[in-house]
Amino acid sequence: MLKGKTVILGVTGSIAAYKAANLASLLMKQHAKVQVIMTGNAVNFINPITFEELTGQKCLTDTFDRNFEFKVEHIALAKAADLAIVAPATANVLAKLAHGIADDMLTTTLLACTCPKLAAPAMNTRMYENPVTQDNIKQLKHYGYTVIEPAMGRLACGDIGRGKFPDEKIILDYILREVALPKDMAGKKVLITAGPTQEDIDPVRYITNHSSGKMGYALAKMAMLRGAEVTLVSGPTALTPPPFVIVVPISSARELFEAVTSRSQKQDIIIKAAAVADYRPAEVSAEKVHKKDGELSLELERTEDTLQYLGQHKKPGQLLCGFAMETSDMEERAKAKLQKKNLDLIVGNNVKVAGAGFGTDTNVVTLITKTDCSRLEIMSKEEVAMAILDKLSLILKADRTSAFAGGE
Ligand code: CTP
């Protein structure tokens, strides 16, 4: 996700400096070009050679080192960077950065950077909580830095409290959110439903389906990376939700209906990837149903059709996207659902096609709007999510253009 991006990784003299090697490695796995700059104190904690081996780049420590390809290094580097992060950031470097002190390679380079800048403080709790440090953090935020809050836990000095270097994967999430994708959905509120529903029969049993939630979670991740404010209404799944999204857990179709309809009027886009039960037991037994001789019949009643309701109560300019998972006549059925539920886009797939459907990491879908139908090749669910969001962005743009033409 960071192919073609240059990331400056500033490492300062905290005991957590060795963990920056993991971060450098994670960035390399995302195909970033990683340029590490260390402070003089950081080299006491970890050898620059570690970073050079990991990144394939010369690790910089000295502003006056001439053995280097860039001209006036700190300026050239600052210009080349798509993102700069100081991780770990000591109280000392936070203080310098907050006040424009530029007395080494790292601080001079950061002063010249106009790209997004992040800092991940790591230090003793007392140092972190000191009002001076807190004021410096406030100041850095005021200057546009994103400051990642340190984790709670047992620190190297034996104290327990806030100040631990966060998990490197969390830091990577912050970096990806900042630069992985263009922010074409910034300012948009997007609600996505994902996963199955569970309809209780009794306290130990329920009716459900095979949905894994992967498609909805991929949509939530990609919309978040494109800058949208994402709410993910999710049935029970085994997945970890993407970072920076609001997660609303639900179990039944009724809970999904309430969670979605109570938030729908605030949304610009609603994507219903959840596999919602159409029927639930008419009565839920308060006690476990014990077996008897002979057959057992369950009476089922219809659940609320959330998407149908949303189509009937769509606010002007809002986009609705549904899914149609079929086993036959996919396009006709999907087109009928688009019409019936008043949707702007429906994503149809045939679960019988290899690589499509539940549980897989791929999908084979057809995107159907009121005016066109595009049959996509087999692709990863993340790529499908991007294609769906591209389509919705196009519809939004077309709606805006026609509203503008109408206004004239
Ligand atoms: N859906 C919903 N509420 C329901 C059932 C479905 O919001 N009670 C939504 C799904 O999330 C999906 C779309 O409607 O986006 C289509 O779901 P699907 O099960 O394919 O269609 P149904 O309307 O249930 O029709 P059928 O059972 O005839 O296939």
Residues whose N, C-alpha, C, O or C-beta is under 5 A from the ligand:
A	BS01	CTP	K272 A273 A274 V276 A277 D278 T303 E304 D305 T306 L307 G322 F323 A324 M325
